[in-house]
Amino acid sequence: LKRFGADLVEVDPDLKRPKTDELSIGMEKWFGQAVRVELAGFARRERDRIGFVNVGVPDSSYRPVSVVDPGNDLLPGEYNTVLLWDQDPATLGKDRYRLTNPVGPDPFAGFAVITFDVHPISWATIGGAFTTHAVQAMTGPSNDPLDRDAGVLGITWDNLNNRTSAVARTSYDRAFTAKAWGMVKAPWGTRAGVVARYWDGRPFARRNWVNLTQGPVLYIPNDNA
């Protein structure tokens, strides 16, 4: 039994505007006239994020329970124990939400790129780039982009189970990318080149359902977020 709707939502009178602190750096170095190396990156932290908090069913309305998780391959030797939260039956249907600034880890993003160009001879250029992008954010137990995004008013703060393994990579984060290229001068004032690029896959996690007092609960195992 759960309720949600406009008549159950209130706005915190002390609601703060979200803020972002960001630091960007960049360096470039030539080694002679043949090799150029560039390093660039940024770090960003968001503060006072906005979210819906279930004040009608606070964290004190839950008790911890241990649930057996079948593991990635559903093999007996891979069974693990996951800590989840069972809701007090007396609080069922008492949901009431407040739009506020939840207390929790601030979303953090970092990005770095290393680029190099080599000019071994006057008519050719080869180069490459490697990037890494790390994101830490409170996201919902879902693979949907609208739930695994720190800037969306999702379901993260609805209950304790949604915050199990909630600190994870966002849906659009690509942790590693790489690029290589080469170019030569061709006849008649033209140039020929080739480019190869690698992107790792979109983040996703194995999810599982379990029945508790409040009904079916979706969670992401700790080793799979």
N, C-alpha and C positions, 0 to 999 in steps of 0.2 A: 504494500500500500504506500503510494507516494503521490505527492501533489506538486504541481508547478503551474504558474500562471501570473498574469500581470497583477492581480489583486493580492498576491502573496509576496510581492517584491517591494522593498523600500530602499531609499537612497541614503547612505550615510551622510549626515550633515557636515562631517569633517572629511569628506572625500577629497583626496589630493590629486593634483594633475600629475600624470606620469612624467618621469624625467629620464634623460639618457645622458650618460657621460661617455665620451669617446676620445680615444687617443690614436692618432695616425702618425706613422713614421715612414721615411723613405730614404734610401741611400743608393748611390751609383758610383762605381769605380771602374776606370779604364786601366788595364794592364798593358802598357805600351799602346800600340795602335791596332792590335789584333783581337783583344779580348775585352768584353764589357760585361760586368756583373752588376745586377740591380737587386736590391732587397727592399720589399715594401710590406707593410702590414698595418693592422689596426686592432684595437681592443675596445669593446663596447659593453657597458653594463647599464641595465635598465633598473630604475628605482620607482617605487610607488606604483607598481602595476595595478590594474583594476580587475576585479573579479567578483563573481557572485558567491557569497559565503552563506551556507545553510545555518542560520542562527536559531531556527526552530528545532533542529536536531543537531546540537553541538557535538564536539568530539567526546564529551563525557557520556554520550548516549550509547557508546559502543564498548564492547568487551573483546579482547583479543582471542582469536581461535587459531589453531594450527590446522592447515589443510594440506593433504597429500597432493603434490603436483606430479603428473605422470612423466614429465621430462620431455625432451625434444623428440625422442624416438619411441616413446611409449614402451620402453623396456623396463623390466622390474629393477634392474640394477641402477637405473637412472632416476628413480623416484626421489623427489625432494620434498621438504616441508616448507610451506609458505605461510607467513603470518598474515592473516586477514582480520577483519573486524565485523563482529556480529552485532546488529542493532537491537537495542532494548525494545521488546514488543510494545511497551507502554508509549513509545515515542512514534510509532508508525502513523503516518498521515499528518504529523505535526510540522511538516516542512514549511519554513518561512525563510525568505532569502533577503540578503542585504547587499547592495552594490557598494563595495568598499575597496580598501587597499589591503589585501590579505597579507598576513605575516608569513614569510617563507623565503627560500633562496631567490635572490635577484637573478633574472635572466642574464646570461653572459655569452658574448660571442667574440671569437678571435679569428683573425685571418692573416695568413702570411704567404708571400709569393717570392720565389727566387727565380730570376731570369738571367740568362747568359746568352751572349752572342760571340761567336768566334769567326774571325775573318782570316782563314789560313792563307788565302791568296786574294789578289785584288778582285777577281771575278766571281768569288763564291762566298757564301755566308751560311753557317749552320748555327743553330741555337736551340734552346729548350727552356722550359719553365716547369716548376713544381709548386703546387699550392696545397695548403692544408687549412681546413676550416673547422673549428671546434665550437659547438654550441652546447650550453647547459641551460635548461629551462624546465619549469614545472609544466608538464603536458599531461593530457588525459590518457586513459588506458585504451588507446585506439590507434589504428594506422591511417585514419582519415586526416587529410591535411588540415581541416578546420579544428580538429582536436589536438593535433601535435604541432601547435603554433602558439608561442608565448603571448602573442598579441591579440588572440581571440578570446572573447568572453565565453569560455567553454565550461566543462563540467569538472574541472580539476578540484575545486574547493567545495563540491557538493557533499562529499562524504570522505571518510578516512580511506576507504578502499580505493578511491580514485587517485589518491596521493601515494599509493604503494608503487614504488619504482617510478614515480612521476618525474624525477629529474633525468631527462634523456635528451637525445638529439631531436631537433625539430624535423618536420617532414621534408623540408626543402634543403636541409643541410647535406652537402656533399663533402665528406671528410677529406678526401684526397682527389686531386686532379693532376694531370701531367700533360705536357704538350711538347712536341719536338718539330722542328722545321728545318728546311734547307732551301737555298736559292742559288742559282747560277745565272750569269749573264749569257744570253743566247744571241745568235746572230741577228742582224737587222734591228738592233736597239731594243730587243725584247729580253724578258727574263722568264725563267722557268723555276718552279718551286714545288715543294711537297710539304704537307702538314699532316701530322698524326696527333690525335688527342685521345686521352683516357679520362673518363669520369667514373667514380665508383657509384654503386647503386643507391637508390632511395632508401633511407632508414625504415625498417619495419621490425616488428616483434611478434613472437608467438604469443597468442592470447589463450585464455582458458576461462570456462564458466564453472561456477560452483553455486549451489543453492544454500543460502543462509536464511535467517529469520526474515529479513527484508525482501527476500526473493532472489532471483538469479543475479549473481555478481560477476562482472567481468574484471579480470585482473591480468597483469603482465608479470611473469615470474621475474625474480630479482636478477637472474643471470641472463635475461633475454631482453632487457630494456635498452 
